[in-house]
């Protein structure tokens, strides 16, 4: 089993995040609404899902998570 430095671990995490962002970007481009009605429906669906995710969220509030990350020197 190879040992990784903190730098290598962080670099790998960053690469995974970039790949995920690219996947999301591609999904957004493919899902671009062709009409205003589709856009409004997509927005409504997003807001509904956002509410569902918030209701199920078990972790710390977003503000606390950001504060914690900043205190660690990210």
N, C-alpha and C positions, 0 to 999 in steps of 0.2 A: 504494500500500500504506500503510495507516494505521499510525502508531506508537502503541504503547500504553505507558502508564506501568506501573511495577511494581504499583501499587495496582490498576489495571484488570486486569492479568494475574492477580493473586492473587484478585481478586473473581470473575473468570470461572472460575478453577479451583474456587473455593469453591462457586459456583453449580452447576458440573458435579457436584461431590461430593454436594451436597444433592439434586440430581435423581436421581443414582444411588442414594442412600440411600432416597429415596421409592420408586423402582422396586423395590428389594430389599424394603422394607417391604410393598409391595403383593403381591409374590411370596410372601412369608412368610405373609401373611394368606390368600391363595388356597390355599396348600399346607398349611394347618393340618390336622393329622391328625384324623380323626373317631373314632379308637379308640386305645387304649393300644398295641395291636399295631402300628398304623401309625406311631405316635410312636416306638416302639422301633426299627422298621425305618428310619425317617428318620434317627434318631440314628446307627445303625450305618452307614448310607450316608454320612453326613456324616463320621464318623470315618475311613472307608475313603478317601474323597476327600481328606480332610485329609492322610492319610499319603502318598497319591499326589502331591499338590501339594508336600509337603515334600521328597519324594524327587527331584522335578524342579526344585526351586527353585535358581536360579543366583545369586541376589543375596546380599547380606550377611545374616547372621543377624538375626532380628527385634530382638534386644536392641541390636545394633550400629546398626541403622537408627534405632531410637528415640533412642539416645544421640546419633547424628549430628544428627538433627532438633532435639533439644533444645539442642545446642551452637550451632545456627544461630539460636536465639532464637525458635523458633516458639511 
